[in-house]
Amino acid sequence: MNNEKIKGIEDFSKGMWLNYDCKVAKEIPNRQFLMIKTSHANSILNGLSLSGIQFSAKYDERNLMLYYALNDKIKVKEILNKAKTDTANFIEQLLSDYDWGSKESYASLLPEIADIMSISTSTLENHPPLVQLRLEMAYAHFWFSDKRTIYDVLSSILKNYL
């Protein structure tokens, strides 16, 4: 996000290599390989990292070469499918251009948060504005990760509030 480098990335000519948990591709058990065209590689890798998925990847502005463990295939597919949606652009834009004085930018995320939490939007709207903003910002930050990770983060925020 924001074209910031994720911890552990080293620059190598035209591409970048990232090894999560110091894993190199050959050390990943039952590894799978994927090559996709995407402009959201950094966000995808951030989502994989936030979801606790072991991976090794090389990417540039248009391509992502990814090795991951077979047992993480469902989570990886979920994250990659998110990157194909129009919402991916919105989330990246939101995180890079957010006006800290304006809550309206994040307000459109409440219905999605309510859906993930299996509660009504009006229930979320009844929480104090600071709690709503924390939920919305956490949701945007973790949006590229898998649903379980997002649910756990949002639940933690609500538990701290209650």
Phi and psi in degrees as GROMACS dihedral restraints (atoms count N, CA, C in turn):
[ dihedral_restraints ]
;  ai    aj    ak    al  type     phi  dphi    fc
    3     4     5     6     1    53.7    20    10
    4     5     6     7     1    20.7    20    10
    6     7     8     9     1    57.5    20    10
    7     8     9    10     1    23.1    20    10
    9    10    11    12     1   -82.9    20    10
   10    11    12    13     1   146.0    20    10
   12    13    14    15     1   -79.0    20    10
   13    14    15    16     1   138.9    20    10
   15    16    17    18     1   -77.6    20    10
   16    17    18    19     1   145.2    20    10
   18    19    20    21     1   -54.3    20    10
   19    20    21    22     1   130.1    20    10
   21    22    23    24     1   102.1    20    10
   22    23    24    25     1    -2.6    20    10
   24    25    26    27     1   -89.9    20    10
   25    26    27    28     1   135.0    20    10
   27    28    29    30     1  -119.3    20    10
   28    29    30    31     1   141.1    20    10
   30    31    32    33     1   -77.2    20    10
   31    32    33    34     1   130.0    20    10
   33    34    35    36     1  -135.1    20    10
   34    35    36    37     1   102.9    20    10
   36    37    38    39     1    43.7    20    10
   37    38    39    40     1  -115.4    20    10
   39    40    41    42     1   -84.2    20    10
   40    41    42    43     1   -18.9    20    10
   42    43    44    45     1  -116.3    20    10
   43    44    45    46     1  -177.9    20    10
   45    46    47    48     1  -134.9    20    10
   46    47    48    49     1   147.0    20    10
   48    49    50    51     1  -112.8    20    10
   49    50    51    52     1   139.2    20    10
   51    52    53    54     1  -131.1    20    10
   52    53    54    55     1   129.6    20    10
   54    55    56    57     1  -120.7    20    10
   55    56    57    58     1   110.5    20    10
   57    58    59    60     1   -76.9    20    10
   58    59    60    61     1   134.6    20    10
   60    61    62    63     1    54.0    20    10
   61    62    63    64     1    34.2    20    10
   63    64    65    66     1    57.7    20    10
   64    65    66    67     1    26.8    20    10
   66    67    68    69     1   -87.8    20    10
   67    68    69    70     1   135.2    20    10
   69    70    71    72     1  -100.2    20    10
   70    71    72    73     1   159.2    20    10
   72    73    74    75     1   -49.4    20    10
   73    74    75    76     1   -43.6    20    10
   75    76    77    78     1   -68.7    20    10
   76    77    78    79     1   -16.1    20    10
   78    79    80    81     1   -89.2    20    10
   79    80    81    82     1    -6.7    20    10
   81    82    83    84     1   -81.4    20    10
   82    83    84    85     1   122.9    20    10
   84    85    86    87     1   -67.7    20    10
   85    86    87    88     1   139.3    20    10
   87    88    89    90     1    47.0    20    10
   88    89    90    91     1    49.2    20    10
   90    91    92    93     1   -68.6    20    10
   91    92    93    94     1   146.8    20    10
   93    94    95    96     1  -116.4    20    10
   94    95    96    97     1   153.7    20    10
   96    97    98    99     1  -120.0    20    10
   97    98    99   100     1   140.3    20    10
   99   100   101   102     1  -141.7    20    10
  100   101   102   103     1   138.3    20    10
  102   103   104   105     1  -126.0    20    10
  103   104   105   106     1   119.8    20    10
  105   106   107   108     1  -133.1    20    10
  106   107   108   109     1   155.6    20    10
  108   109   110   111     1   -94.9    20    10
  109   110   111   112     1   124.0    20    10
  111   112   113   114     1  -159.8    20    10
  112   113   114   115     1   149.6    20    10
  114   115   116   117     1  -100.3    20    10
  115   116   117   118     1     6.1    20    10
  117   118   119   120     1  -111.7    20    10
  118   119   120   121     1    26.6    20    10
  120   121   122   123     1   -56.1    20    10
  121   122   123   124     1   -46.4    20    10
  123   124   125   126     1   -61.9    20    10
  124   125   126   127     1   -41.1    20    10
  126   127   128   129     1   -67.0    20    10
  127   128   129   130     1   -39.6    20    10
  129   130   131   132     1   -61.4    20    10
  130   131   132   133     1   -47.1    20    10
  132   133   134   135     1   -64.4    20    10
  133   134   135   136     1   -36.9    20    10
  135   136   137   138     1   -62.7    20    10
  136   137   138   139     1   -43.4    20    10
  138   139   140   141     1   -62.9    20    10
  139   140   141   142     1   -41.8    20    10
  141   142   143   144     1   -62.1    20    10
  142   143   144   145     1   -42.9    20    10
  144   145   146   147     1   -64.8    20    10
  145   146   147   148     1   -46.6    20    10
  147   148   149   150     1   -63.4    20    10
  148   149   150   151     1   -27.7    20    10
  150   151   152   153     1   -85.4    20    10
  151   152   153   154     1    -1.6    20    10
  153   154   155   156     1    75.1    20    10
  154   155   156   157     1    26.4    20    10
  156   157   158   159     1   -90.6    20    10
  157   158   159   160     1   131.6    20    10
  159   160   161   162     1   -77.4    20    10
  160   161   162   163     1   130.8    20    10
  162   163   164   165     1  -157.2    20    10
  163   164   165   166     1   164.8    20    10
  165   166   167   168     1  -134.9    20    10
  166   167   168   169     1   138.5    20    10
  168   169   170   171     1  -148.7    20    10
  169   170   171   172     1   152.9    20    10
  171   172   173   174     1  -130.2    20    10
  172   173   174   175     1   137.7    20    10
  174   175   176   177     1  -152.0    20    10
  175   176   177   178     1   162.7    20    10
  177   178   179   180     1  -137.6    20    10
  178   179   180   181     1  -161.0    20    10
  180   181   182   183     1   -65.0    20    10
  181   182   183   184     1   -22.5    20    10
  183   184   185   186     1  -124.4    20    10
  184   185   186   187     1   -12.5    20    10
  186   187   188   189     1  -133.7    20    10
  187   188   189   190     1   151.9    20    10
  189   190   191   192     1  -136.9    20    10
  190   191   192   193     1   124.0    20    10
  192   193   194   195     1  -109.3    20    10
  193   194   195   196     1   122.0    20    10
  195   196   197   198     1  -132.1    20    10
  196   197   198   199     1   132.2    20    10
  198   199   200   201     1  -112.6    20    10
  199   200   201   202     1   134.9    20    10
  201   202   203   204     1  -150.4    20    10
  202   203   204   205     1   164.2    20    10
  204   205   206   207     1   -76.4    20    10
  205   206   207   208     1   140.5    20    10
  207   208   209   210     1   -55.2    20    10
  208   209   210   211     1   -37.8    20    10
  210   211   212   213     1   -69.7    20    10
  211   212   213   214     1    -9.0    20    10
  213   214   215   216     1  -102.4    20    10
  214   215   216   217     1    11.0    20    10
  216   217   218   219     1   -58.2    20    10
  217   218   219   220     1   -42.4    20    10
  219   220   221   222     1   -64.8    20    10
  220   221   222   223     1   -44.6    20    10
  222   223   224   225     1   -63.2    20    10
  223   224   225   226     1   -43.2    20    10
  225   226   227   228     1   -62.0    20    10
  226   227   228   229     1   -46.2    20    10
  228   229   230   231     1   -61.4    20    10
  229   230   231   232     1   -40.3    20    10
  231   232   233   234     1   -60.1    20    10
  232   233   234   235     1   -45.5    20    10
  234   235   236   237     1   -66.9    20    10
  235   236   237   238     1   -43.1    20    10
  237   238   239   240     1   -65.1    20    10
  238   239   240   241     1   -37.3    20    10
  240   241   242   243     1   -65.1    20    10
  241   242   243   244     1   -34.8    20    10
  243   244   245   246     1   -61.6    20    10
  244   245   246   247     1   -38.3    20    10
  246   247   248   249     1   -66.3    20    10
  247   248   249   250     1   -16.9    20    10
  249   250   251   252     1   -87.8    20    10
  250   251   252   253     1    -4.2    20    10
  252   253   254   255     1   -92.5    20    10
  253   254   255   256     1   162.3    20    10
  255   256   257   258     1   -67.0    20    10
  256   257   258   259     1   -27.7    20    10
  258   259   260   261     1   -62.8    20    10
  259   260   261   262     1   -30.0    20    10
  261   262   263   264     1   -58.1    20    10
  262   263   264   265     1   -44.7    20    10
  264   265   266   267     1   -63.4    20    10
  265   266   267   268     1   -41.9    20    10
  267   268   269   270     1   -60.8    20    10
  268   269   270   271     1   -46.4    20    10
  270   271   272   273     1   -63.2    20    10
  271   272   273   274     1   -46.2    20    10
  273   274   275   276     1   -61.9    20    10
  274   275   276   277     1   -41.1    20    10
  276   277   278   279     1   -64.9    20    10
  277   278   279   280     1   -42.6    20    10
  279   280   281   282     1   -59.6    20    10
  280   281   282   283     1   -45.6    20    10
  282   283   284   285     1   -70.3    20    10
  283   284   285   286     1   -29.5    20    10
  285   286   287   288     1   -87.7    20    10
  286   287   288   289     1   -27.8    20    10
  288   289   290   291     1  -114.1    20    10
  289   290   291   292     1    13.1    20    10
  291   292   293   294     1   -60.4    20    10
  292   293   294   295     1   132.1    20    10
  294   295   296   297     1   -93.9    20    10
  295   296   297   298     1   108.4    20    10
  297   298   299   300     1   -61.5    20    10
  298   299   300   301     1   -16.3    20    10
  300   301   302   303     1   -88.2    20    10
  301   302   303   304     1    -4.9    20    10
  303   304   305   306     1  -124.4    20    10
  304   305   306   307     1   121.2    20    10
  306   307   308   309     1   -83.0    20    10
  307   308   309   310     1   -19.1    20    10
  309   310   311   312     1   -57.6    20    10
  310   311   312   313     1   -33.0    20    10
  312   313   314   315     1   -58.0    20    10
  313   314   315   316     1   -40.9    20    10
  315   316   317   318     1   -89.3    20    10
  316   317   318   319     1   -17.1    20    10
  318   319   320   321     1   -57.2    20    10
  319   320   321   322     1   -30.1    20    10
  321   322   323   324     1   -68.4    20    10
  322   323   324   325     1   -10.0    20    10
  324   325   326   327     1   -85.3    20    10
  325   326   327   328     1   -15.0    20    10
  327   328   329   330     1   -55.3    20    10
  328   329   330   331     1   -44.0    20    10
  330   331   332   333     1   -61.3    20    10
  331   332   333   334     1   -38.0    20    10
  333   334   335   336     1   -67.1    20    10
  334   335   336   337     1   -39.6    20    10
  336   337   338   339     1   -64.0    20    10
  337   338   339   340     1   -44.3    20    10
  339   340   341   342     1   -59.9    20    10
  340   341   342   343     1   -40.4    20    10
  342   343   344   345     1   -63.1    20    10
  343   344   345   346     1   -45.9    20    10
  345   346   347   348     1   -64.5    20    10
  346   347   348   349     1   -37.7    20    10
  348   349   350   351     1   -84.3    20    10
  349   350   351   352     1    -5.1    20    10
  351   352   353   354     1    57.3    20    10
  352   353   354   355     1    42.7    20    10
  354   355   356   357     1  -132.6    20    10
  355   356   357   358     1   169.6    20    10
  357   358   359   360     1   -81.7    20    10
  358   359   360   361     1   154.0    20    10
  360   361   362   363     1   -62.1    20    10
  361   362   363   364     1   -38.4    20    10
  363   364   365   366     1   -64.1    20    10
  364   365   366   367     1   -32.8    20    10
  366   367   368   369     1   -62.4    20    10
  367   368   369   370     1   -43.5    20    10
  369   370   371   372     1   -65.6    20    10
  370   371   372   373     1   -38.0    20    10
  372   373   374   375     1   -67.3    20    10
  373   374   375   376     1   -20.6    20    10
  375   376   377   378     1   -79.0    20    10
  376   377   378   379     1   -14.2    20    10
  378   379   380   381     1   -73.7    20    10
  379   380   381   382     1   156.0    20    10
  381   382   383   384     1   -57.7    20    10
  382   383   384   385     1   150.2    20    10
  384   385   386   387     1   -54.0    20    10
  385   386   387   388     1   -36.2    20    10
  387   388   389   390     1   -64.9    20    10
  388   389   390   391     1   -39.5    20    10
  390   391   392   393     1   -66.3    20    10
  391   392   393   394     1   -43.4    20    10
  393   394   395   396     1   -58.2    20    10
  394   395   396   397     1   -46.0    20    10
  396   397   398   399     1   -63.9    20    10
  397   398   399   400     1   -40.9    20    10
  399   400   401   402     1   -61.6    20    10
  400   401   402   403     1   -43.3    20    10
  402   403   404   405     1   -61.3    20    10
  403   404   405   406     1   -46.4    20    10
  405   406   407   408     1   -65.2    20    10
  406   407   408   409     1   -42.1    20    10
  408   409   410   411     1   -68.8    20    10
  409   410   411   412     1   -41.1    20    10
  411   412   413   414     1   -64.4    20    10
  412   413   414   415     1   -42.4    20    10
  414   415   416   417     1   -60.3    20    10
  415   416   417   418     1   -45.7    20    10
  417   418   419   420     1   -63.1    20    10
  418   419   420   421     1   -43.4    20    10
  420   421   422   423     1   -64.3    20    10
  421   422   423   424     1   -38.9    20    10
  423   424   425   426     1   -96.1    20    10
  424   425   426   427     1     4.2    20    10
  426   427   428   429     1   -53.4    20    10
  427   428   429   430     1   -38.7    20    10
  429   430   431   432     1   -78.1    20    10
  430   431   432   433     1    -5.4    20    10
  432   433   434   435     1   -85.9    20    10
  433   434   435   436     1   178.2    20    10
  435   436   437   438     1   -75.0    20    10
  436   437   438   439     1   161.8    20    10
  438   439   440   441     1   -61.1    20    10
  439   440   441   442     1   -37.2    20    10
  441   442   443   444     1   -63.2    20    10
  442   443   444   445     1   -43.0    20    10
  444   445   446   447     1   -62.9    20    10
  445   446   447   448     1   -44.7    20    10
  447   448   449   450     1   -60.8    20    10
  448   449   450   451     1   -46.1    20    10
  450   451   452   453     1   -58.3    20    10
  451   452   453   454     1   -45.4    20    10
  453   454   455   456     1   -62.1    20    10
  454   455   456   457     1   -41.4    20    10
  456   457   458   459     1   -65.9    20    10
  457   458   459   460     1   -46.8    20    10
  459   460   461   462     1   -65.4    20    10
  460   461   462   463     1   -39.4    20    10
  462   463   464   465     1   -60.9    20    10
  463   464   465   466     1   -40.7    20    10
  465   466   467   468     1   -62.2    20    10
  466   467   468   469     1   -40.2    20    10
  468   469   470   471     1   -65.2    20    10
  469   470   471   472     1   -44.3    20    10
  471   472   473   474     1   -66.0    20    10
  472   473   474   475     1   -38.2    20    10
  474   475   476   477     1   -64.0    20    10
  475   476   477   478     1   -39.9    20    10
  477   478   479   480     1   -66.2    20    10
  478   479   480   481     1   -29.0    20    10
  480   481   482   483     1   -75.6    20    10
  481   482   483   484     1   -41.6    20    10
